[in-house]
């Protein structure tokens, strides 16, 4: 089963969902990102701060920041107009996929046990 889980993680492309937002000048936008989320700036430069991180990030238009774990971000801009950003994440969170794989493993384990009892 371990090989199946590794294969799924490496080769199966789960559906993604993308949220689009506009951040007005002088406004601070907060978002709780899921593990593996990608934040993109689409129009102007943005200033991004990650909770519990010592560094801030400036993302130029087209820039992408990948977030490996669940965390809260704040975004603002020094532009004189609204900035477009997008946040893309797995439609089915990694936690849901892990739960599904755990249920699948338990089914196979219970079947293997019942097969052994009948031998």
N, C-alpha and C positions, 0 to 999 in steps of 0.2 A: 504494500500500500504506500510505503514511503516514496517509491519511485513514481507512482501515479500522481501523488501530491506535487512532487517536484516537476513532473512533466506539465501538469496543469498550470502551475505558477509560471513556468518558463515559456510555454507555447500557446496557451489559450488567451486570446485577447478578450477580456471582459468588456461589456458595454461601458461607455463613458458618458458622463453628463457634464455639460458646461454651463456655468452661470455667467451672465454678462451684467456688469454694473457700470454706473457713471459716478465718479467722485468729483464733487464740486470743489473749486478752489477754497481753501480755508476749512474744509470739512475733513474729518477723520473717519474713515470707514473701517469697521471691525468685522472680522470673519473667523469662524472656527473651522479650520481646514482638517480634512480627513488625511490619514497616512497616504503618501504618494500623490498628493494634490500638486497641480502645476498652476502657478499664478503668472499671467501674461499681461503686459501693458500693451494696449493696442494703438494709442494715439499720442500721448505725451509722456514725459518722464514722471515717474512716481517714486515716492519715498516709502519703503516698506520696513516695518519693524516686527520682529518675531518675539513673542513673549519668552522670557527666560533666556534671551540671547544677548550677548554683549555687543553685537554688531548690528548696524542698520544697513540697508541695501538701497541703492539707487538703481532703478530699472529703466533703461532707455526704451523707446518705442520698439516693440518686437521682442523685448527681453523676457526671459522665462526664469522663474525660480521654482525649483522642485523641492517639496517639503517631505522628508522621509518619514516623519511621524506626525501624529495628531498634535496640532498646536494652534494657538490664536495669533492672528496677525492684525496689524493696523496699517492702513495705507492712506497717504495724503499726497498732495502735489504742490509744486511751486508754480505751476502753469497758470495762465490767466483765463483759462477756460476749463470746462469739464473734461475729465480724463476717462477714457474707456479702459476697463480692465476685464479680464475673464479668469475664472477659477474652474479648472477641469479636474474631475476626480472619477474614480470608479463608480459606476452606477450601483453595483453591488459592492459594498465596502469589503475590505480584506477580512474584517471580522466575520461578516456574513459568509464569505467564501470558506473561511476556516471552520465555521460551525457546520456548514454543509459537508465539508470533507470529513470532519469528526463523526458526523452521523453516518456517512457512507462507510467509514472504517468500522464503526460499531456494528453495522449490519453484517459486514464480512466476517468480523470476529465472532459474532454470535452464530453465524452459519458454519464457520469452521469448527466451532466447539460442538455444535449439534452433529456434524458429520463424524467427528471423532468419537462421540458417544455411541453412535450406531455401528461402529466398526468393531 
